[in-house]
Amino acid sequence: MPAVAGSAESLNGSFATTHWSLVAQAGEPGSPIARRALEQLCVSYWPAIYTYLRRRGYDTSDAQDLTQSFFQHILENETLTRASREKGRFRSFLLGALKLCLADDRARRGSLKRGGKVH
């Protein structure tokens, strides 16, 4: 799929410029426009996040699973409501959120290894 102007999608999976108006729309929970904006951001940034994870050493399957989990996490926690142009680049915001998500995943896996499901 070719890159779209103003989106993060590119042929090599790198981050490109995103319009902050799209991020703002996606960060308005309940807005009729928010769902389409969220979908566009997820589709646009999926290749970049996946490529980032592959370059960090994750195999294909794990990178796909982690990418899906990351976007699920963003949607469930309304993470985009905290994105702000004044705080810096959107790609930096996403990578920071991804790193937190990866740390949570590692902690959860470590907890499960130590019997973390037992209450």
C-alpha positions, 0 to 999 in steps of 0.5 A: 500500500503506498504512503499517504500524505500526512500519514505515518505509513511509508514503504519502509515502515518508517515514521513520517509526519502526521497531521495533529488535527487527525490526532486531536480528532482521534483523541476525542472519545465518543466523537463520531469522527474519532473512530475514523481518525483512530482507524486511520492512525492505527492503519498508518502507524501499524507498519512503523510500530511493527518495523520498530519492534522487528528492528529491536529483535522481536521475531515476526510473530511476536512483533505482530502480536505486540503491535496489535496489543499496543494498539489495543492498549492505546484504544482501551486506555484512550492514550491519544487524549494525552497526546499534545503538539506542545509536548513534542512529536507524535512519533516520540509520544507513540514510541514512549507509549510503546516502551511503557506497553513493552515494559508492562508486558515484560512485567506481566510475563515475569509475574506469570512465570512466578505464579502471578495468576494465583490470588 
